[in-house]
Amino acid sequence: MTKWNYRVVRHNRGTDEEYFTIKEVYYNENNISYADRSATPFGTTIEELKEDLQLLTSALTRPILDFQRESGKLMELKDDQK
C-alpha cells in the first residue's frame, strides 16, 4: 500500500546555492518517490482549497528531505545538516 504526504525538499544546484520546495512524497515498502513538480494548492471548492493549504502547511512540521542530485533520491536531513 502506498501512502503519501507533503514534504519540504532541499535542492542544491551543485554550488553553494540551495532552495526549498514542497513536494508530494510517496512511500511504499521498498522506496520513497516524489512528484517532479512542486506542490500547488488545489480544490474544487474553497473548503477543499483550504484543506489542501493546511496539508501543504503541515509539511513545515516534518523533517526536511534532501534531494540527492547524483542518485535522484530523497534523504532525510539530520539535525546537524539543517
N, C-alpha and C positions, 0 to 999 in steps of 0.2 A: 504494500500500500504506500502510495506517495503522499507526503504531506508537504505543505509549503507555508512560507511566511515572507514578510518583507524584511530585508536586512540592509544595513548600511554597508557599502563596499568601498574600500580604499583602493584607488588605482594609482599607479606610478608610471609615468611616461618614459622611464628609463633614465631619467635625470633626477634631480632633487625635487622636481615639480610633481606634486601629487594633488589629487582631487577625490571627492567623495560623491557617491550616488546612492540611491535606494533602488534595490532590485528585488524582483520576485525570486526567491530561492526555493528549490525543490529538493526534498530529502527522500531517499528510499534506503533500503537495507545496505546497498553497496556504494552509493556515492551521493554527492551534492552536485546539483546542476542549477543553472540560473538562466533567466531571460536575458537575451542580448541587450535589449533596450532598458533604459531606466524606467522605473515605475511612474505612471501618470494616474492621478486620481480619476475615477470613472464611476458613474451611476446613471441609471435611467430616471431617477428621481432625486430631488435634493437630499432626501433622507439617505438614500443609498450612497450618494456622493459624500455626505458627512461621515457615514460609517467607513467608507474606504479611506477617507482622510485620517480617521482615527487609527485604522490599521497601519497606514503609512507612518504615522507619528510613532506608533509603538516600536518601529524599527530602531528608533533612537535609544530605546531602553535595553536593547540586546547587544551582546558583544559584536564588535566590528569585524567584518571579514576582509581579508586582504586578497586582492586579485593577483595571482602569480602569473606574470606575463609569459614566462618560459613554458609553463605547463598548461596555462589556461584554467587552472583550478583555483578554488577559493579556500583559504586557510583562516581559521580564527586567530585573531591577534591576541597575544598575551599582554597583560597589563603593562609590562615594561616596553612594549613595542608601540603603544598608542601615542 
